[in-house]
Amino acid sequence: MIDHLTIGKKFADEVWQARAHFHIEDILLYGSVVRHKPDPKDIDLMVLHDGNKAFERIQGLRHKTQAHDNLERYWLFKNILEEFGYTQMPNLEGIPEIREAMSLNAINVQFLDIGFFTRPEYMSQVIASYEDRNFIIDVLREGKLWNPDKKDFVMPASEKYQIQG
C-alpha cells in the first residue's frame, strides 16, 4: 500500500527544485488526498506555471495519449519537454515511491498556466476543455499549495489566487 500524501510531498519537493527552470509558480494538491479520504485511488496534483508552452502541450494531450501507464506518460512528457529545450529534468523516476506510484497509475498531474486568473478568454478555454465545467474551479477552491519551507501542502489556493465563478 502506498502512502499517497508522502508521495505527493516527495513529488512536489523534487519538482519545486526545478521551479525557476520550468517557470513553476505553485504546486497544488487536490482531490481525495487533500480531503483526507480513506484509501484514495490516486494522488491529484496540479502544476501552476507562468507561460511554459511545453506544459500547455502536455496538458492538451492529457486524454489523447496512447500510454498505458504513468511511466509511459512520464517518458512521453519528458520527450516533449526536451523538444522545447528543457534538458534539466527532475529525477522523479529515481525516487522509488514515486516510480511505484507511477507504475500503479496512482499519480495524476495536471498543468495550468497562471494566465487562467487574469485572462478571461483563456479561463473560458480551460474550463471548456473539461467534461465537468466546474472541475477546475472546484480543484482551485479545495486545493492546498506546496510550501517548500514546511515541506507540506498547507495554504488553500483560494488564499493566493482569486477564483472567478
Secondary structure in CASP SS format (residue, H / E / C, confidence):
PFRMAT SS
TARGET T0000
AUTHOR 0000-0000-0000
METHOD secondary structure of the structure
MODEL  1
M C 1.00
I C 1.00
D C 1.00
H H 1.00
L H 1.00
T H 1.00
I H 1.00
G H 1.00
K H 1.00
K H 1.00
F H 1.00
A H 1.00
D H 1.00
E H 1.00
V H 1.00
W H 1.00
Q C 1.00
A C 1.00
R H 1.00
A H 1.00
H H 1.00
F H 1.00
H C 1.00
I E 1.00
E E 1.00
D E 1.00
I E 1.00
L E 1.00
L E 1.00
Y E 1.00
G C 1.00
S C 1.00
V C 1.00
V C 1.00
R C 1.00
H C 1.00
K C 1.00
P C 1.00
D C 1.00
P C 1.00
K C 1.00
D C 1.00
I E 1.00
D E 1.00
L E 1.00
M E 1.00
V E 1.00
L E 1.00
H E 1.00
D C 1.00
G C 1.00
N C 1.00
K H 1.00
A H 1.00
F H 1.00
E H 1.00
R H 1.00
I H 1.00
Q H 1.00
G H 1.00
L C 1.00
R C 1.00
H C 1.00
K C 1.00
T C 1.00
Q C 1.00
A C 1.00
H C 1.00
D C 1.00
N H 1.00
L H 1.00
E H 1.00
R H 1.00
Y H 1.00
W H 1.00
L H 1.00
F H 1.00
K H 1.00
N H 1.00
I H 1.00
L H 1.00
E H 1.00
E H 1.00
F C 1.00
G C 1.00
Y C 1.00
T C 1.00
Q C 1.00
M C 1.00
P C 1.00
N C 1.00
L H 1.00
E H 1.00
G H 1.00
I C 1.00
P H 1.00
E H 1.00
I H 1.00
R H 1.00
E H 1.00
A H 1.00
M H 1.00
S H 1.00
L C 1.00
N C 1.00
A C 1.00
I E 1.00
N E 1.00
V E 1.00
Q E 1.00
F E 1.00
L E 1.00
D E 1.00
I H 1.00
G H 1.00
F H 1.00
F H 1.00
T C 1.00
R C 1.00
P H 1.00
E H 1.00
Y H 1.00
M H 1.00
S H 1.00
Q H 1.00
V H 1.00
I H 1.00
A H 1.00
S C 1.00
Y C 1.00
E C 1.00
D C 1.00
R C 1.00
N C 1.00
F H 1.00
I H 1.00
I H 1.00
D H 1.00
V H 1.00
L H 1.00
R H 1.00
E H 1.00
G C 1.00
K E 1.00
L E 1.00
W E 1.00
N E 1.00
P C 1.00
D C 1.00
K C 1.00
K C 1.00
D E 1.00
F E 1.00
V E 1.00
M E 1.00
P E 1.00
A H 1.00
S H 1.00
E H 1.00
K H 1.00
Y C 1.00
Q C 1.00
I C 1.00
Q C 1.00
G C 1.00
END
